[in-house]
Amino acid sequence: MIPSVRSWCRSATLLAILAGPLAAVDPTQRPLVDISQPGSEARFINNAAEQVTIARAANNAGIDIAIKPGSNGYPGVAIKPEKDGETWDLSKVGHVAVTVTNTGSETVGFSVRVDNPGDWKANPWNGENGNVKPGQTKTCVVYFGYSWGKKGFALDPAKVSQVLIFTGNPKKDLAFRIDSITTGGEPGEGPAIPADQVRVKPKDGIILGAGSALEAAQVEGKGVAATLAADGGRQSLRIAAEAGKDGRATIKPTKGRWALQDHLAVRLKLRNDGAAAVQGKAILESNGGPSDAIPVQVAAGASAEVVVPFGAAAHVDPEVKNSGTRYTSDAASAVVLALDKGDAARSLVVEEVVAFVPPQDIPAWVGVKPPGDGEWTKTFSDEFDGTAIDTAKWNIYTENYWDKRTHFTKDNVIVSNGTVKLRYEKKTGYHNDDPKRHQTDYACGFLDTYGKWTQRYGYFEARMKTPRAPGLWPAFWTMPDRGVEAGEQWKRASTHNGGMELDIFEHLTRWGPWRYNIAHHWDGYQKEHKANGTSNAYVGPDKDGFITIGVLWEPGRATYYGNGRVMLRWENARVGSVQSYPILYMVSGGWDNSPLDDAQLPADFEVDWIRIWQRKDLAEAPAAAK
């Protein structure tokens, strides 16, 4: 799993974390730093002397900052309380605002960050961006508890340790003046939410029908007449099309987008009350793109039910590297009925539009044998019976390359009732239960078979249940392991030279429980890195709430299954050919996630079983521990 982080705002060189206990002081004036006072420029700490110059502006108008290209990726300045070991108490206000004027000839993109004490790797800060053209003046406001306009780290405003003002490493000289650094607002305030970022969850998934309350402005007809009607508390939509014309009727949220991530499809109940048949398509639209178009055919005087799935309605061509729809259920923007042309006038009543989770039709082979022909042997499995993890099979410790705020501990690998739970909770402890290692405030369990079991090719499958708390990143995946003879760990697990990371199941909880990511990564994680896959794979729960995910890995081909259905297939000579090992893990974060919410912890990534098979014609010498 590649750690996707906003590294440009995490520069360690800007993070001179104060050691020891910190005493809080209450600022006595609204300016956090009164930069009109001579000598106040000494409060600004330079993080790159060869790149950043700090000077008092003419007439005490502010602090001039000049930044040159150089080796520091995030050159800038830090402002701290006057005495070492102190913090600002800003609990009576709601934000910090920094006003800058561009005094140079190049546009300046800058960031402002407000920090709490602590390990910078755990992201104890809030931040916001600004962009100011030559001659312009802009104010960048950091609201406590928000970053980049969204809910972020729950900053403690009573313990603000520093404010950072920095840019990315420029290609040309930059110059700007810091005019003011002030505090203001009310405790608990936040940024205004742009209309397109508002999310509305329809109660019980009902968009139209019994209990819905659509407004006329939410319905739009193009080439057709689209009219809302209500009868006894049940809304419906009538669509009328003239002879010889096509058109489309659209239902939209009142503002922003619908949040439909707890569902898997939208069901439309239709009734043709006209004298001519109606043909067309039903489509769902979203920020990510449209769903597959589902045919609509309703005979005169008949009724019909149309289900539009969030995921792909049919298997895609195996030569396509990226499969799945573009539809993003957490940002649903419209339900569309597009009517084809007809020889006569047509009339269609939409009686119901409801998001729901269809029952899953899971083939009998799932969990029992691999898909496809051949002579198969089960080579690795764990049913997680008993009360403790089998350490002959599994490692419970590793380095955390991903979120930096989570420590792995044996106490959060919980085996009971025939499953293993990797439990994520707010709990202070040492990484890998080693008092000599760093300490973090969040704990989780971890499992992999590195150095204990590997296999090249075969069918890898697990039955899992995802957590619901926001901000979590559970996954089932594989990495190469060439064995001890290959040398150091990074050489053993390299994704170069036939090695490949296979992300069989990678989930961000912001997506809702039924959407996940499938991916291949190869040729390292730097400038040569290559990847493909889909982040819009959808699969639903079985009768117990679990999903079963697998990959059939063959020479030159990887085929991914969700509940026994092909979700993605990639055929290419570059498909991994190095023996690999399975990994089950959960950390926080990810590239498209919500912030953690401590109130919704603990949360479990639960695995019922993992089973791996090998096909006889692909088997090598036994993949024993190396």
Helices and strands as residue ranges (DSSP letters): G 7-9, G 12-14, E 23-25, E 31-33, G 40-43, E 44-46, E 52-56, G 58-60, E 63-67, E 76-79, E 86-88, E 95-102, E 108-115, G 120-122, E 125-132, E 137-143, E 146-147, E 150-151, E 162-167, E 174-184, G 195-197, E 199-200, G 203-205, E 206-208, G 216-218, E 219-222, E 225-231, E 234-241, E 247-251, E 257-258, E 265-272, E 278-286, E 294-298, E 303-309, G 329-331, E 332-339, E 346-356, E 376-382, E 406-408, G 410-412, E 413-416, E 419-430, G 431-433, E 439-444, E 446-448, E 458-465, E 472-480, G 484-486, H 489-492, E 501-506, G 509-511, E 515-522, E 530-538, E 547-554, E 557-562, E 565-571, E 580-588, G 598-600, E 603-615, G 616-618
